[in-house]
Each structure stands twice: as C-alpha cells, then as structure tokens.
Amino acid sequence: MDGRGGLRFGRNVNVSSEAAFWTAQHDYQDASFATIFAPIEVCDWCWIGPRVTVLPGVTIAEGCVVAAHSVVTKSTDPYGVYAGIPAKRIGERTRHDFNYQPGAAPIPFI
C-alpha cells in the first residue's frame, strides 16, 4: 500500500488480502524518470477482492465490487461490479440501505 499521493477509504469498505494500492508512478518519457503522484479514493460500501491492484488517480465509486486479481486503471461508476485486466464493468450491484459491518461475520472453525 503506497499512500504518498493520498489514499482515502470511505465507511464500511472491505479490502481483501494482498490488495495493492499505488499512488505513485514514473514518467517513462521524462529524462529524469520523474515520479508522478495521484490520490486514490475508495468510497463507502465498496468491496475490493483479493490481489486487486488499484493504480494512481483512481476513484472506486460508492458500492462497487472489484473481483479478485483485477487491475483498476480508471475510475468506476457507482454500484458497478468490475473484473479483469484492465478492470471492466461486468455487472450492477443492487442498491440497498446497507447495514453490514465488514469483518462482523465470524468465520466458522471446522
């Protein structure tokens, strides 16, 4: 997780294991390989799947789900379901008056 360019998470966001957030990149055309910073925002009620990568300057809109192993290169629309490399909208999440709390459900021991 790289927060040098600014990283903001909204309320009730679920971030799964090994997700990566990169707020910096290099200008490969620049003679000095200059670093470019851009913030990332993950809005309320989002679910970021395992091993998702989010690149600089992206806003993941309210209520979005991003599937495992996806690479988010552009900002999303609210309540979309995104998957792939690069991530594309593959569906719509039903809007609710959400009331869940990430991490509140116990994991059963078998």
Secondary structure as UniProt FT lines:
FT   TURN            4..5
FT   STRAND          7..9
FT   TURN            11..12
FT   STRAND          14..15
FT   TURN            17..18
FT   STRAND          20..22
FT   STRAND          24..26
FT   TURN            28..29
FT   TURN            31..32
FT   STRAND          35..37
FT   STRAND          40..42
FT   TURN            44..45
FT   STRAND          47..48
FT   TURN            50..51
FT   STRAND          53..54
FT   TURN            56..57
FT   STRAND          59..60
FT   TURN            62..63
FT   STRAND          65..66
FT   TURN            68..69
FT   STRAND          71..72
FT   TURN            78..79
FT   STRAND          80..83
FT   TURN            84..87
FT   STRAND          88..92
FT   TURN            102..103
//
